[in-house]
Amino acid sequence: MAEIEIRLPKMGESVTEATITNWLKEVGDTVEMDEPLVEVATDKVDNELPSEAEGTLIKILFEKDDVAQVGDVIAIISTDGGAVAAEPAKTKAPATETKAAEVTSTTNSNSESVSKTGPSGKFYSPLVRSIADKEGISMTELESISGSGEKGRVTKKDILSFIETRGTAPVAKPNTSSAPAKAPASAPVKKAHKPNIPVMEGDEIIEMDRMRKLIADHMVMSVQTSPHVTSYVEADVTNIVTWRNRVKNDFLAKEGQKITFTPIFMEAIVKAIKDFPGVNVSVDGNNIIQRKHINLGMATALPSGNLIVPVIKDADNFNLTGLTKQVNGLANKARNNKLAADDVSGGTYTVTNVGTFGNVMGTPIINQPQVAILALGAVRKVVAVIETPNGDTIGIRHKMFLSHSYDHRVVDGALGGMFVKRVADYLEQFDVNREI
């Protein structure tokens, strides 16, 4: 019998593990070559992994919500219709959870003491019900557990965590920080104490989803790593507004793409990075890594409300039309949850458009391991003094604020300030007679 091991592939730079979020095939199902087999989630994006072989799925080695490392065998496919394994193998069990090993062995029991569907409509898997029955957990207690699985589903990890803390007050949890793990050399010597957060009557406790937890950790890490400084410049973008209003219909007819302000801003940023390459670097200890490529990240809102940063690779190789297609393509993939791991890796400088939400300026947090990030404020009509050959006059202009946050370890105020001023200069010098 020929058996093909399906391994978790490398899914982008710095991605070392992924969470199994959904198996699209069950043991015994026929699988075609390149047919979607499993859905996984990394710390960057969610992906469907296609099958690398054609045959029958005979083993699933990682259950839903398990975390697999790149290179781990996650399934086995028989290419000649071999027998289905009686019991799917498990590659590992938590080393510190001896109780987990005990209760896992009861998975195949036919216990139905706990209903598979609770009063709230939550579904409970056979494994969770088996653990609940073994530990004497009532349906009321089960319903009180905040699930970390899809749609709030209670996972094995959730119920085992509940068992460990059962009967103890929630306020006792922060005390576990009294013996913190040894921090890396680059981490702050002293951490601030976590505040004791009271829960008042009527409050609702909502557990962060996986992506929000990752964003939170990344933001805290960034602030702890880089001393942030922000410089602000106001730019007159009247020429850009006038030009876009004039060409947008022709551009759509010619290119099949809507042209927004974003690619125009991106073009100016790329030019400024070429002028000041010191903002396109990373810091590794006492070394500065000067980036050869200009890979622009664009912070984008997902349907869930979370943010992700797809990357335009080698943005300096694109003209305005090419940048428009890149911006629109990545934004569309983000809205439809179709971003691949490669789409969100390798960024060297990030841009975030806070003006989308009506904000005039912001103080963005650096997207590590980069050293700078630019926030684009809302374009507004304002009364302004206009300099003319015949003297100053008052008029209505379209203006916006640019907010440039940078890592003061390697980007001084002069460089950070000159860079954002150069971006503004390029925007203000935009040729209103430019052809598409």
PyMOL commands that set and color helices and strands:
alter all, ss='L'
color gray80, all
select helices_A, chain A and resi 98-104+126-135+139-144+150-152+156-165+170-178+210-225+238-255+261-275+277-279+315-317+320-335+341-344+354-357+413-428
alter helices_A, ss='H'
color red, helices_A
select strands_A, chain A and resi 3-7+17-23+30-31+36-41+46-50+55-60+67-69+73-78+228-236+281-284+287-290+296-298+300-301+307-308+311-312+349-353+372-376+380-388+391-407
alter strands_A, ss='S'
color yellow, strands_A
deselect
rebuild
show_as cartoon
